[in-house]
Amino acid sequence: MTEATVLIVEDEEGIRELLHLFLAKKGYKVFEAVDGYEALDIVAKEKLDLILLDIEMPGINGLETCEQIRQLVRTPILFVSYLKEMSYKIEGFDAGADDYITKPFDFNELDARIRAVLRRNSWTMNEEKKLEVLKYDDLHIHLDARELYIGGKLVKLFHKEFQLLLLLAQNPNRVWTAEQLYDRIWGYYSEGEIQTVKVHISNLRRKVEKDPAHPKYIHTVRGFGYKFAKR
C-alpha cells in the first residue's frame, strides 16, 4: 500500500467519486477539487505527490490551471480528459503535464500510469540532487530553479522541454531513440505519440541553438535517434 497523496480535479461528480474510491482502495490519501480555483487553493496548502487534472472545467480550464500550478510547485500532473486529439496532448505537456490519459480509461492502466509518474518523479529528484548546475560552454541548466541560461540570458522552456533537455544533457553523447525519450519523459510508448518527441526536439533546437539547422548541442543521429553532443 502507498502513502502518496493525490489531488483529483474533476467537475463531474460521478467520475470524481469513482476516482476517489479507486485511489483510496489503493492506499492513496485523496483530496478533491471541483474546479481550477479550488485546486489552486489546495495546492497552496497541502503537500501533494500527484495531481489528476481534467481539461474541460468551468471557470479556468485544466490547461490554465496546470500553468498556474507550475508557478507554485513541481508536483507531477496527469491529465485525465475526453479530448483525444494530439494537439490537446501537446498543449497539455507544454502547459506542464507529466502524462495524459483519455476517458474512458481502464483503471488498471490509470494505476500503472500513476505509479510510473511517481517513479519518474522520484528518479528525477534523485538525479537533480547530484548536481545543482549543468554547464556546457555557454549553456547552463539550473536544476533547482528549473531554468536554462544561454550566454547569461534566461531562455524560457515549457515543462516537458526542460525535462527533455535535462535528460539529454545529463547523458551526453548517448543516443536515444524517440521511443526511449517518450518512455522516459512521457511514460508510455505508442506509435502515434512519437510525433510529440519530434515536435519538442524541434522546439528545443529553436530555443537552444544559434543555428537550428546546424545544431551544436542537440543532434539527430540518422536512423537511430537523438543525442546531446559534449565537446
Buried (B, 14 or more C-beta within 10 A) or exposed (E): EBEBBBBBBBBBEEBBEBBBEBBEEBEBBBBBBBBBBBBBEBBEEEEBBBBBBBBEBEEBBBBBBBBBBBEEEBBBBBBBBEBEEEEBBBBBBBBBBBBBBBEEEEEEEBEBBBBBBBEBBEEBEEEBEEEEEBEBEEBBBBBEEBBBBBEEEEBEBBBBBBBBBBBBBBBBEBBBBBBBBBBBBBBBBEEEBBBBBEBBBEBBBEBBBEEBEEBBBBBBEEEEBBBBEEE
